Amino acid sequence: MSAITLSEQHLSPDPPLTGASAPEREREAAAVGCSDGLGPLELELSLKPSPPEEPPLKHTLHQAQSSVLSLAADERWIFSGSQGMDIYVWDRSTFRVSTTLVGHTGSVLTLEVSPEKKWLFSSSGDSTIRIWSTESLSPLYILTSYEDSAGDIFSVTFSSSIQTLFFGCQNTSLQFFDFSENSKDLEENRHSTVDGDVSGSVGSPRVGTPAPTRKPHKFFDSVPKSVSRSQAATSMMGVLASPSTVSPPRQGAPTPQHTPPKEPYTSLPVPVSPRDPSGTSSPNSNQSSGSNSPSGTPKLALPSLNVESVPLQTTSTAPSTAVPTLITVPERNVVYAAHYGYIYCIALADGSWNNADKAQLVTGSGDEDVKLWEWSKSSEDQPASVSHLHTFYGGVGAVLSLISRNGNVYAGCQDGHVKIWDLETKTLVRTIIAQQNVDVLSLSMIDSDLYTASANGWIHRYSASFECTASWKAHSGIALSSIIVPSKQCPNSSSWDRYDLVTGASDNCIKLWSITRPPKPRTAAEDSDQKLQRSLSKRGQTPPNDDVPCIESNDTMIVALSQFVSFPSVSNHERHKEDCRQAARWLKNCFTQLGGESQLLYGEEGKNPLVLGTFRGAETRGPKRRILFYGHYDVIAAGSHSGWMYDPYSLTGLNGYLYGRGVSDNKGPILAAACAASEMLAKRSLNVDLVMLIEGEEEAGSAGFEEAVIKHKEQIGPIDSILVSNSYWIDDVSPCITYGLRGVVHATIEINSGRPDVHSGVEGGGATEPMIDMVKLLSKLTDGPKINLPGFYDHVRPMSKQEAESYELLAKVTGQTAGSFSSRWREPSFSIHSVHDSGPGNSTIIPAHVRAKVSIRLVPDQDLATVVSSLEECVKNLFNTLGSPNELKFIIDKTADWWLGELDDVWFKTLERAVTDEWGVQPLRIREGGSIPSIPFLEKEFKCHALHLPMGQSSDQAHLRNERISLNNLRKGRAVMERFLGEIPNQP
């Protein structure tokens, strides 16, 4: 993610904090009640610990006899769109109605505020959008769709950066209008001002504008034979029988035949694609003002507030006499058939708020899809246009609400689903089920907290990790709209975290809930981008030499590392899935800021993305060398913080070391390599391409890595050499180069009796026990250090004289024996990691099921496939010799091949020389007993050799508490990278 904090975005006037509400609020008329009962999923969840209590209810506003279909707000007002065609203007200081904006002749479906222009946009079932001044509350414009054929206008969004309004319509079109200075849209499509009176009512001032004459739409406004002329005339004008009644069906729209559901209503019927003329029509067709509807639709019983009607208390604001200007969308600004269903919701895509040349937006429809669009500004020979970029296929019912934040698109759908897609990679990140079979009609966000409003009146809050952190019954009716605004009652600026969640419903109520922002995410410190930019701008200055480094220093690498470490990117825990994704997005942006080209790559669905960053060297006459640096941004869980000296996710300096989870394994070395390339770019001395390929599943077995590399191999490009920095020195003082790793086979052995656990006092001696079988089996697999697999040692490479001499040298340096290095690095081994059983753990139970985790480390020149096959065959044969009636199951969990570097390779010698020149001593050549699956795979895939440069010391505590890395090691590691990259072009 970008280092710019979301908090700054939310505090800016664009984008607003308002939620993206379900635009077709009139569909609530199809309800026959609201359910307080629990669905199947909710019943299951109710057995779990209850989430925190609901936030305090700050105030309730009662909108007389009219559902609250839409909401918007600025610093002074709350605007509420009603089913009764009017817009109520509530004073946020007194919580009283100041005035009512009158003019629409249909339900007010959507409201949107532009703080910069001080405008309020309102769309309606009357096919118009009205623009009002939020200062004078005067009508400014009446915008009609092209040829007045849009039908109901369900959704609007306004981009302040490009001064353009976008809206989605019932006729499936996406339309836009440019309100910028010198706009051709305004200049060429302005009509004479609307004539008429401005009317008001005593005691409740009403700012009104009459509607322009609207052409009847041949589909939406046709008159069926069963409707009288008087009814047709009323319907064509979009007039409700009275403000307190439900709108009559739009003429010509077939009304679906249905019977009342047996269960209380929790799902709104949604029309099918207009491609099918036989399908249901506009959501308005489900509404009826009485029981004698043409199609026999039963009379609607709307939920009601169980209090007496509260009269509106208004201030003395005088009605305006301003006359609005009528404007029309030109045909060039229409995208016909943008969806195969009504466009219910629209939102600006995250990151589109400050770009004056291009903007992206997303639309949601009854066709179950979300579409991504890009607006391009006009040129001398081309008008502004909107083009389709991508379709996100929802597949769970109509998309009723949308919002885009944190690089994601959040789509509230029918049946309680919230789909979350990554905007950059276009992949599905998560599906939340807020409540089973209950439509999600509105979404709002503040920072990483997502609020969902459902058709049964419930509100749910979800954290950045998509955990439900609160849920409560907010309304007795259908929750139709929601927004989030800074609290008007904040006593001073220090109350930065106080906000109001404003919700509106069919119970005629608007409720203000006092909420707080989530804790400032460590992953996005407020000035993180600025810190990194400051440090980049001060290159060349001497970095601080304090024992406890200043994280606010001018060293770009340290500043970036402090941000990188703050992500708890734990790959083997579902709770941190979003943290991993945000870490990947941050790293991608970091590479870009450092001067590289970067993108996210996805492989296996559900796995964390790879980050690909390319730092391109200067163009040369001959072929340019390309080095691939492999690393991983995921980390092992920190465990209990009580064992750490400092917060593991907050970089801390002490006595020349930097402490934090991932500083050594592997975030520090990644940034050292990237910053080395960045420094060389700044000095115009980089003559090779450094390709950074950073995965997010290494600590969980690198699942999906190989698939992603193969899938995106063309984007990665040709590679001449591979460099890894994911290991440690042999001690704390001797620079090293790693040239070998063992391979590994991880397996699970299970023995099952097929019966329940039994008591040893009852069945002991009469049953063949799985645990005894397991002990016998494991004992036969190994005989001391020897592994009893047939032919297992046949292909183990003999030790060379040079290798034996290197072990003797290491023994002198470290004080350990030469044999200890040989047994750990170049000889195979067998390990039993755990044995678990099905019993409760007491001493009297004979477990029915026993599971053992084992592994074999293999070395050059053993064949991985042969070892896997031999182990499986040997386990089965040994078990058969026991003659046991129990069942055996053998599972290969994961494997990795061995790796051995080429010591005489020119690339190895170049790296060795770079280490020598920087540290002033010849590096020790070492091997390791562990495995890194990706190294041998990358060698085979790109057909080149790999190098391994450890930066950390033996005492770095990787995977343990108080993980650290020497500040000197990190800086010298960066310098070694610069030397290495600088010498490569001189090699043949």
N, C-alpha and C positions, 0 to 999 in steps of 0.2 A: 504494500500500500504506500501511497505517497506519504512522505514524512510530514506534510502539512496536516495539522490535526483537524478532525471532523468538528471539533468544537468551534474552530474559527469559521468553518463553513456554515455551521448552524447559526452563529451569531450574526453573520452577514445577512443583508436584506435579500440576497439572491444566492442560493435557493432559500425559500421560506421553510419554516419548520412545519408547515401545514401538512397534514396527511393527505394521501391520495384516496379519496373516498369513492365508493361505488357510485357511478354516475346515474344509473337509472334507479333513483330512489322511489319512483312510483311503483316499482315492482313489489314494494312492501304491501301494496293493496291486495296482492294475491294471498296473503297470509290469512289463516283462519285462527291463529292463536300463537302463543309462544310457549316453548317448553322449558320447564325448569328441571326436567328429569335428566338422568345420565344415560348416555348412549353406551354401547358396549365398551368402547375404548375408555370413556370417562370412568366407567365403573371399575375398570382395571386400574386406572390411574388413582382413583380415590383410595385405593388400598395403600398407596405410597404416602410418604410424609407430605403434609399439606404445604403448598408454597406460602411465602410470606403474606401477611394480611393485605387487604386492599389499601390503596393510598387514601389519605383523608379526603372526604368530600368537602370542598371549599364553598361551593354555592350551587344552588339549583335555580335555573331560569325556566319559567313555564310559558311556552308559546301557545296562546289560546287556541284550542281546538284545531291544531294543524301540526302534522308530523314535521320533524326537523330533517329535511332531506339533504342539506348541505351546510357547511360551515367555512368561515374564513375569518381572519382577524388581523388587525394592525395594532399599533401601540395604544390607540384610543378606543377602538370599537371591536365588538364581536358582531359579525354579520351572520344571520341564519336564514337560509332559504327554506321556504315553506311549501307544503303541498297546496296551500291556498293561494299561490301565485305571487305573494309578496315577500319582500326581504326585510326582516326585522333588524334594526340597528340598536345594539345594546351597548350602553356606556360601561366600559370595563372598570371604572372607578366606583360607580354607584350600583351597578348591576340592574339598571332600569332601561327600559326601551326609550331611546331618544327620538326615534322616528321610524317610519316604515317606508321603504322604497317600493313604489307601485309602478307598474308598467307591463310586466309580463302577463300574458294571458294563458299561461300554462304553469305547471309546477316548476319551481326553481330547482333544477337538478344539480347544478354545480356552481361553486363560488371560488374565485381565485383573486388574491390581492397582489398587486405589484407595489412594493414599498417605494421603489425609486420614482415611479411615475405617479404614485399616490392615486392609483386607480383600483377599482373593484370591477372584476369581470363576473357576469352572471349569465348562465345559459339555462334554457328552458325547453319545455315541451312545445312551445310556440314557434320553434325553429329560429329563434333569434338569440344573439348574445348582446347583452347591454353592458356598456362601460360607464361607470359612475366615478365621480371624484370622491375620494375618501376624506377630503378636507371640507368641501362644501356640501357633500352628499347630493350633488347635482348630477343629472344624467348628461353624459357627454356624447356618446355615440350609440346607435342601434346598428349592429352588424347582422346582416342576413347572409345566409349561405348562397352559393352560386345557384341562380334560378330558383332560389327559395325552395330547394328540393331535398334538404337534408333530413327532414323529419325531426324527431327529438334530438337535441344536442346534449349528449350524455356526459361529455368530458371536455375540459379545457386545461391548457397550461400555457404560461407566458414566460418567454425567455427575455430577461432584462438585458442580457449582453447583446442580443441581436434585435431586440425590440419587436419581437414577432409573437403572435398568438397562434397556437395550434389547437384544433378541436376535432373530436371524433363524433360521428353522426350515426343516426339510425339507419340511413341508407347505405351504410358501410364505407362511406367516403371519409378521407382524412383531408382537412382543409386548413389553410393558414392565411394570415393577413399581417402585413408589415406596417407597424406603427412608428417606424423610425422617422427622423427628420428627413425631409425631401423624399418621402416614400412615394413611389409611383402608385402603389395600391391606394393610398389616401387621395392622391392627386387625380387619379383617373376614375375612381369608383365612388366619389362623393356625390350624393344626391341632395336635392333640396331638403331643408330641415322639415321635420315632422310637424304638421299643424295639429292643433288641439289644445285642450285645456289642461291645466294642472289642478287636479282635484285633491282634496284632503278631507279628513273627517275630524269633527270636534273631539278634542280630548286625546286624539291619537294622530298627530300630524303625519300626513302621508305625502311623500314626494313622488309625483306620478308622471308618467308619460304614456300617451296612448300608443297602441301598436300600429305599425305600418300595415298597409293592406298586404295580405299574404296570398299568393296564388295557391289554390288547392293542389296537393300532390296527387297524381293519378293513382298511386297505390295506397299511400298512407291515409289519404283524405277522400277516397271514393265512397259513395253512398250505397250500402246494400239495400236491397229491396225491402228488408224488414224494418228499416229505419225511416221515420217520418221526415218530411221536409223541415219541420221546425227543429227536430232533433239534429238533423244534418247541419242546419245553419248554425246551431249552437256549437256543435262539435268542430266545424271548420274554423270557427274563431278561437277554438281552444279554451272556451270559457267554462269554468266549473259552475255547477248549479248554485253553489254557495261556497264561501271560504271554508266551511266546516264539512263539506261533503267531498267524496272522492270523485276525481275526474271521470266523466263518462268515457266509454271506449272511443278511440279514434275511428272515424267512419271508414268503412271498407276493410278494416282489419278483422279477419276472422277470429272469433273468440274461441279459445280451446275449450272443448267439452271435458269436464273432469268432475269427479266426486270428491267431496272433502276428505282429506287424508285421515286415516284412523288415528295416527299419532299427531300430537301438537306440531304445528309448523316449525320446521327448522331449515328448510331449503326452498329457495326461490325458484320458480319455474323460469327458464330462460329460453327465448326463441331460438329456433334452429336457423341454419344458414338461409339467407334469402335466395340462394340458388334453387331451393326447393319450394316452389309456390304453394305446395300443399302444407307446408309447415306452419307453425304458429306465428303470429304476427308480433307487432310491437308489444313490449311489456305493458303498454297502456291498455292493450286489449283485454287484460285480465281485470281491469278495474270496472266497477259498476256503481252507479248511484242508486240503484234499487234492485229489487228482485226480478223485475220485468225486463231484463236485458235481452237483446235479440237472440242470443244463443242460450239463454236460460242459465247463465252463470249465477251461482248463488250469491246472495247479498253478502258483502264483506263485513266481518265483525272485527274492527280494528281494536287492538288493546288500548285500554284507557288508563289514565293516571287515577289512582284511588284517592283523589282529593277533590275538593270542590274547585271549579274553574277559578283561576286567579286572574282578575282583571289586570290589564297591562297598565303600569304606571309610567307615564311618559314625562319627558321634560318639555320645555317650551320652545324647542328648536323650531324655527319658522320654515315652512315648506319653501322649496326653491321654485322659481318660475323659469329656470333655464330650459331651453328647447334643444334636444339632442340632434345631432347630424346623422342622417341615414347613410350607411355605407354598405357595400356589397362585395363579397369575395369574388375576385375575377376568376375566370375558368382556368387560367394558367396555374392558379394556386390550389387546385383540386387534384387529389389522388383518388381516382375512382376505384371502387372495389378493393380498398386497402385490406379488408378482411372478408371472410365468408360469413360474417355475422355482425351484429351491431357492435360498434366500438364503445365499450362501456367505460374505459378508463385510459388515461394518458398521463405520462410523466416525462420530464426531462431526464436523460440518462446522467448518471453520476459523472462529474467532470466536464459537463457541457455548459456550466453556468458562466464561465469567464472567457469563452472563445467567441470572438466577434466575427470569425470567418465561417466557422462550421459549428453545428450543434447536432447532438443526437437525442432522439426521444424514443420512448417505447409506448406501444399501444396494446391494450388487452381487449379481447372480444368474446362474443358468444360462441365463436368457432373453436374455442379452447386454446387458442394460440396467443403468444406474445410476440410482437414484431418489433425489431430494432430498425429505426430510420435515421437517415442523416440529411440534415438541411444544409445546402450550400448557397452562399450569397450570390447575388446577381453579378454579372459582368457586363461589359459594354454590349455584347451580342447575345447574352443568355440571361433570362430572368432567374430569380431565385427558384430553387427546386428542392424537392424532397425525394430521396431515393431509398429503396428498400435494401437493407444490409444483411439481415438474418432473421430467421424465424425460430423462436423457442417453442417447442411443441409441449403443451401442458398435459393434455390427455386425461384430465380429471374433471372436466366440466368447464363451464364458462368462466372467464377471467373477469372478476368483478371489481378488483381494486389493484392498484400498482403504486410502487414507490421505488426509487433507485438511490441507494447510498452505499458507501464503503466498497465501491467497485462491483456491487451486486444489483440484480433486479429481483425485487420481492413481488410476487403475484398472489393475491388472495383470490381463491377460487371457490366454486361450488363444493358442497360436501365437506367443508372444513379444511381443505388443503391450502397450504402456503408453499408455493414453489419458489426456490431461490437459485438463480443462475449467476454465474460469473460472467461479467460483461466482456472481459478480454478474451477468455478462452472459449466462451459460449457453451460452457459445460454446466450441468446441473450440480449444484453444490449440496443441496439438502432439500428434503420435503418435510415440512412440519404439518402435523395434523392438529389444528387448534382444538376442534371438537368434531367428532365423527358426525357426518351428515348435516352439518350446520354451516351455512354459507358464510364466508368471510367477506363482509361488505365494505370494510374500510381498514386502511393501514396507516400508521403514523410511526415516525422514528425520531429519536434524539440520540445522537452519537451512535452507539452500538445497540441500544435498546429498541426492540421492535414491539409495537402495540397492535394487536388485532382486535377488531370489533366484529362481533358475530350476530347472526340473525336472531339468536335467542336472548340478546341483550347482554351477553358476557363479554368482558374484556380480558385479554391475556397479554402478558409481557414476556418477551424472550430476550435472553442475554446474547452476547457476541458468540457464545458457544452453542446457541440455539436451545438452551435450557429454559423451561418455563419457570420464571422467577416470581410470578404473581398472577392471580386470576380472581375475578370477582364479578358478581351480578351487578351490572351498572344500571340497567334499565329494565322496566317491566314490559317494554315493547321491543321492537326490532332496532338494534343499534345500527343506524344508517350512515353516520358520518363521524369523523374525529379529526382533530388537529392538535398540535402542540405549540404553545406560545410561551415566551418568557413571562414569568409571573409579574402582574402589574403591582402586586403588593410588596415586592422586594424592598426592604427598608434601606439597603445601601448596596453599593456595587460589590461588596464581598459576598453577597448571596448569589453568586454566579450560577449556582446549581439548582435554583428554584424555578420550576416551570409548572404550567398548567396543562393538563390533558383535558381538552374540551370535547365532549361527546354529545351527539344528538340522536334522537330516536323517535319511533312512532308513538311513544307515550307522551308526545308533545313537550318533552323536557330536554333542556340543555344542562349538562352537568359539568362542573369544573372540578377536576381532581388535582390535588397538590402532589406533584411528583418531583423527583430529583434526578439530575443527570447521573448516569452510571459513573463510578469512580474514574478519574482521568486515566485512560488506558496508558500503561507504560509503553505500549506499542506505538503510541502516537503522541509523544510529548509535544506540548503546544508549539514550541519553536524548533522542532527537530529539523525541518527543512532549512530553516534559517541558520541553525548551527552548522549544518553541513556546508551550506553555501558560504558562510563566513570563513570556515576553515579552508575551503577550496580557494577563496579569494586571497588568503594570506599565505599561500604557498611560498616556500623559500625562507620563511622566518624560522629561527632556531626553535625546535620543540622544547618544552620544559624538561628539565632534568631532575625534578623533584623525585624523592623516593615514593611519595604518594602523588601520582600524576593527577593533574586537574582535568576532570572529564570535560570541562568547558575550554580545554586547551585549543591551540590552533592546529593540532595534529588531526588531519582529516580522518585518518584511520581509527584513532581513539574515539573521536566523536561518533563516527559511524558504528563502531563496535558497541558503544554504550546504548545505541538504539537497537542494534541487531540482537543483543543479549536480552533486551527487555521482552522479546517474544518468547513465551513458553511453548516453543514449537516441538512438542512431544508427539512423535509420530505413532507410537504404539498405544495411545490413549484416545478414545473417541471424543472425550471431552475437549481435547485440544485440536480438533480437526480444523476449526476456523482459525485458531492461532497459527497453525502451520501455513494455511493459505495466505493469511495476512503477512506472515514472515516472507513468503515467496514474493508477494506483491511489493513489499518494501525493498527486498533485495533487487528485484528487477528495476525499480525506480532508482535505487542507489547506483547500480551499474550505469544507468542512463546519465545521472548527475556526474558521475566520474568520467564520462566521455565515451561510454560504450553504447552499442545498440543492443537492446534487450527485449525479451519476450518470454512468456510462459508457455511451456509445452506439456501436453497431457498425454498419457498413455492409457493404462488400465483405468476403467471407470471407478470412481470412488477413492483413488489414490492421490496423494499430494502431487502438485505439478512440479516439473523441472523448471529451473531458471536458466535460460540461455542468454549469455551476455558476450558480445564480441567487441573487443578493442582492436580496431583496424590500424595497422601500421601504415607508414608512408608507401605510396606506390613505387615500385622499382621496375627496372627494365626486365629483369629475370623473374622467375616464379618466386612468389613470396611464401616464406615458411609459415606454417600454421600449427600452433601448440594448443592442445586441449588441456585445460586445468579442470580436474574432477574434484568435487567436494560435496558436502551435504549440509543443509541448513537445519535439519531436524536434530533433536537432542534426546538424551535419556532423561526421564523424569527426575526432578531434583529430590523427590522424597520429602520427608518432614523437614521443614525449615529450621526446626529447633537444633539440628545438628550443624547448621551453617553458621559461620561467623557473621555473615551479612546476607541480605536478601539475595537469593541465587539469580534473580532476574533483574538485578540492578548492578551495573558494573561498578566495582569498588576497587580502589588502588590501595595497596599496603606494602611497604618495604620493597618496592620495585616489582611487585606482582599485581596483576589484574585478576580479580576474583569474579566469578559468575558462571552459570551453567552455559557451556558451549564455547567459552573463550578459547580453549585449547582444542576441543573436539566438536566442531570443526570451523566455528565462525571466525575466530581470529585469523587462522591461515587463509581463509577465503578472502577476507578483506585485505590482508597483506599482499596477496597476489593481485587483486583488483587495483589497489592503490599504487602498486608498483607500475602497472601499465598506465594508470592515470597520470602519474608523475612523468613518465616517459613521453606520453602524449603532450603534456604541457611543455616539455622541453624539446619537442619535435625530434625525439631520438628513438621512437618505437618504429622499427622497420619490419616487424613480423606481426601476424595476427595472433592475439591471445583470445582463445575461445573458452569462456567459463561455462562449464556444464555442472550445475549444482542440483542435486536431487533432494527429495524430502522424505524418503522412506528408508534410508540406509540403516538406521537403528532398529528398523522393523523388518530387515531382511531384503531391502531393495525391491520389494514387490512392485511390478509395473515399470521398473526402470528400463529393462531390456526392450520391452514393447514400445516404450516412448522413444527410445533412441532409434530403433529400427523405423518407426513410423515417421520420425522427423529427421532422418539422416541427411536428406537433401538440404534442409535448413541449416543443419550443423556444418555441413561442408566437408571437404577433404581435410585430413589431419596428418601431420608429419610426425608428431610425437605427443605422448600423453604424460602429464605431470600430476602427481598426487602429493598432498601434504596432510596425511591423516595418521601419523604415528609419532613416536617420541624417541628422544635420545636414550642411550643405554644408561646414562647417569645425568647429573646436573651440570657438568662442565665440559663435556666432550662433544663437539659438533659431529653429526652422523649423517650418513646417507643409507637408506634402507634399500636393499636389493633383492629381498626374498620374503615370501609369505607362504604359510602352509594352506592347503585346501581343507575343506570340512564337509562332513556328511552328518546332518542332524536327523535323528530318527526317533519314533515312538513305538514302544512294544507294549501291547495290551493283552492281558489274559483274563478271560471272563468265564465264570462257571455257568452263567445263564440262569442262576437262581438268586433269591434275595440273600442279604447278609444273614449269617446264622450265629447262634451262641456256641462258643467252644465247649461249654459244659454239657451241651445237648448233642451237638453234631461232631465234636472233636474226635478224630480217629475214624469216623465213618464217612468223611468227605475228602475228596482230593482238593486241597486248598490252592487257589490261584497264587497266593503269596509264596508258598513253598516252590511251586513251579517256576515262578519268576526268579527266585533266588538261585535255583539250580541252573536255569537258563543263563543268567548273567554270569555266573561263575565259570561256565564253560566257554564263554566268549573271550576270556582273557586268562592268561597264566602269568601273573606278575606283570612285567612291562611288555610281554609278548602278546600279540593279538592273534587269536586262533582262527584266522580265515585262511582257507586253502589258497596257496600261491600269493598271499598278501604282500610278501617282501620281495617277490621275484623281480620287480621293476624299480625298486628303490635305488636311486643313483648313488654309486659309491662316492665316498668323500675324497676330494682331490687334495693334493699336497698343499696347494695354495689356500684352500679352505681351512685345512687343519692349522696352517700357520696363522691364519687370521683369528682363529679361536684362541690360540696361545697368546697372541697380542692382546686380545680383549681380556683374557684372564689376568694379564699383568696390569692392565689399566683399571680393572674393576675389582680385583681381588677375588673373583669367583673362579671356579674351575673351568677348564676348557670343555670338559664333558657336559657341564650344565648347559652350555650354549648349544652343543650338538644335540642333546636330547630334547631341548625346547624348540629348536629352529629347523632341524633337518632330519629328524626321525619321526615316524608316525606315532600316534598315541590313541588310546581308547579311554573314554571317560563316561561314568554314570553320573548324571546330573541330579536326578531326583527319582523317587519312587512314591507314588500316591495310590491310595486305595479308597474304596467306596464306603468303608466303615466309619463310624462316628468318632473313632480315635481312642476308645477305651480298650482295656487289655483283655476283654472277654469275647470280642467279636471276631469272627472269621469273615474277612471281606470277600464279597463275590466278584469284585472287579479290581484289578491291579494294573497300574500304568507306570512305565519307566521311560525316562528321557535319557537317551544316550547319544554319543557323538564319536566320530572317528576323524582324526586329523591326518591328512595325507600329504605327501611330499613329492618332489620330482623323483622319478618319472612315472609315478603311478597314474593310471587312467581312472578318471572320476566315474565314468559309467560302469567300468568293470568293478570298482570297489562297491558301488551301490548295489549292483546285481549280486555280487559275492556275499555282501552282508545280509541281504534279504534271504538268499538261499540258505546260508549257514544258520540263521536264526530259525527258519522253518524246519530244517533237518534236525537241529539240536532239540527242538521242541517235540518232534515226532519220536525221538529216542526215549522220551520220558514216558510215553504210553499214557498220557493224561487224557481224561474225557473232557477237559476244559477246552475252550476255543482260544486260538491265537489270532491276533491282528497286528500287522506290521505296517507302519506308515513312514514314508520319507518326508520329513518336514521341509527341509531346505538344504541346498548344497552350494558349494563354491569351489572352484578349481584352485590349485596351487599357482603361484606366480614366482618367476625368477627373472631378475633383470639381466641385461647384457652388459657386463663390466667393461668390455672392450669397445662398446658402441661409442661413437663420437658424441652423441647426446649425453651419455653418462659422464664422459670425460669433461664435457663443457660444464655440466652442473657441478662436478667435483671441483673443478678449478674455480668456479664462482664462489663456492663455500670457502675454499682455501684463501682466496683473495680477501674475502670479507672478514673472516674470523682470524686469519693469520696462522692457522694450523691445518694440517691435513685432516679431513674428516674420517671418522671410523666407518668402515663398511660393515653394516649389520643386517641381520635378518630378523623376522618376527615369527612367533608361533601362531599368531592369529590369522584371520582371513578377511579379505575385502573382495566380495564377489564381483564387483564392477570392474576391477582392474583387468583380470584375464579376459573378461567379455569385451571390454573396449579394445584391447590389443587385437583380438580376433576380428572384431567388427571393422576396425579402421586399418588393420594390417600394418601396424607400427608398434614400436617398443614403448614401454612405460618407464617412468622415473618416479622415485619416491623420496621427497625431501621432508623429513620431519623437522618441525619448528619447536615443538614442545620438549620439556625436560621429563625425566623419568618420574619426578615428584609432582607432576601436574594434576594428579587426582582425577583424571578423566573417568566419567561414569560414577564417581564417588562424590561425597560432600566436599565442599570447599575446593571445587575445581578452579584451577588458576593457570596462568601462563606468565612467564617472565616478560616484562615490558621490553627488556633488552633483546630477548630472543625474537619477539614479534617484530621489532624495528629492524633487526639484522636479517630476519627472514624476508622482509620486504626488500631490503638492500640486495640480498642474494638473488631474489627474483629479478631485480633490475639488471644486475650483472649478467645473469643467465640469458635473459631476453636480449640484452645488448650484444652478446657475443655470438648468438646463433647465426646471424646473417653472414658471419665471416667463415662459417664452416662449409665444407664442400657438400 
